[in-house]
Amino acid sequence: MRFSESYLGQLRSLVGSRCLLAIGARVLIEDSAGRFLLIKRTDSGLWGLPGGSMELGESLMDVVFREAMEEANATIEKVTAFGLSSDPNVEQHTYPNGDQLQNISLLAHGYISNSDYAADGGEASEIKFFSYEDIDRDSFVATEYPTFSHWQAFRDTGAFQIV
């Protein structure tokens, strides 16, 4: 689906670049070696996680599976929702075109179950698996980077992370 056809795209056509609340999801996709699938965004050139905004008629878990497929042709299994991120100090984002969002994001984790994953060429120019230690924070979307620490906190405590 093209952005202009999406729910958020339709709202943008009405309100311009002003800050909108965007409900959606982002997903940590892990391989059998414990590495995470990252996408290189075409809009900013930064690395980030598959994710995006909810469409009308979707659940948040629908968003998790759709975004993994749309951005990385990734099929995921053993999916766990581990947190909800809405801190306005972290979740404010301005895109290169000036559009502003405050995200409310379900955080999910799953394991890749296919080997034919690939960048979509639209939102993602490249995808690659990285170990956490090899991720360059300065080359990563700022709103998405804390997702790794929230996953670790969930793994350490078993408690759903609300941040």
Buried (B, 14 or more C-beta within 10 A) or exposed (E): EEBEEBBBBEBBEEEEEEBBEBBBBBBBBBEEEEBBBBBBBBEEEBBBBBBBBBBEEBEBEEBBBBBBBBBBBBBBEEBBBBBBBBBEEBBBBEEEEEBBBBBBBBBBBBBBEEEEBEBBEEBBBEBEBBEEEEBEEEEBBBBBBBBBEBBEBBEEEEEEBEB
